[in-house]
Amino acid sequence: MSNSFDLNALYIEEEGENEVIDENETATELLRHAAHVLEGNEDNQPAIEPTIGAEFESGEQFAAFCYTYAYKTGFEIHVRSSQLLAPFKEQGVRRNGVGDKEPRFHMMNKIRFMCSEGNTMKKSSCVTPCKMYVFGKLNHDTGKFVICTCDLVHNHDLNPEVSRHVVNYRHISEYFKARLVLNDRAGIPITRNFNTLVREIGGIHNLHFNGQDARNFINSERRKTALISYEDTESFEWVFEKWMECMGRATAVLLTDQCKAMEGAIKKVFPETKHRLCLWHILQNADKNLKDHPQFPQIDRDLRTLVHESITEEELQDMWDDFMEKYNLRRNKWLRGAWDMRQRWMPVFWKDTFCAGMSSTQRSE
Ligand SMILES: [Zn+2]
């Protein structure tokens, strides 16, 4: 039986009347919202077929209906064309817009969904493009979004069983995102993290994402630590306060370079935290400050030896005195400053630091 319909006279598609944002570019942005739109529309009820005249409260509800129908029936859809409502166009919403300038389904005057099989959204496909489509438009008199025309005939088989594994419909719900992040922070490897969720939900067929989706999500979360416009104390304070909000407690030890702005922020936000300086950065700075000395290669060698090989504070003191005397460096301002803050970067003082870090971790477990 054919399910194709003629154009509804009331809702003739008026291409050219206003700018019609055509397929792939806008579709890419809208597809990012597809999984979100689909979420919450799942149940065990059979798919409801699109019918001409069916009304929806908004373009977003129309989109949710179309995605749910495609998901339950077993095919992929994409936005073939769409048209923004004039007020949103005037506000600067546009293709590739970001934030409140990003096109969303509820901003649309018209939306045409098409089956993706063999269409331009699946360029690798060599089958004849499927003609199935659903076209909806806002009725400005009633404020309802209405299905004007549709053709529900496909030129290929449908398989609802594979829908949840199709990229179009794969998504990680907020609940599972939170679980993945919590497990990851607890040190659980990604594979075991994912398998735990699979077991909990009774099998992979009940999940709407696969192991690779979980891996991609966790990796993207791990890459989030913070981008700031200015490296001043105020900006670092904001970063550390957000860190406190996320982690729930201060870190026992922080290792940084000799950034003064960061040091001020750490003192204010993490007053109990042991602030240590990165040894690699200190030795880099030593090279910069001492490289013009005629005996620099020997100085560099001896400095690294006393830093890494002194076992007690007394031994360090003796080696340091010999080093300063041997190369006549008593008046070197940078070395005097480095010695004054030796407890923050010399490894001989770090035993206490790591013990503090470990006991803090153990307390939290
Ligand atoms: Zn199709």
Residues whose N, C-alpha, C, O or C-beta is under 5 A from the ligand:
A	BS01	ZN	F75 C115 E117 C130 M132 H154 N155
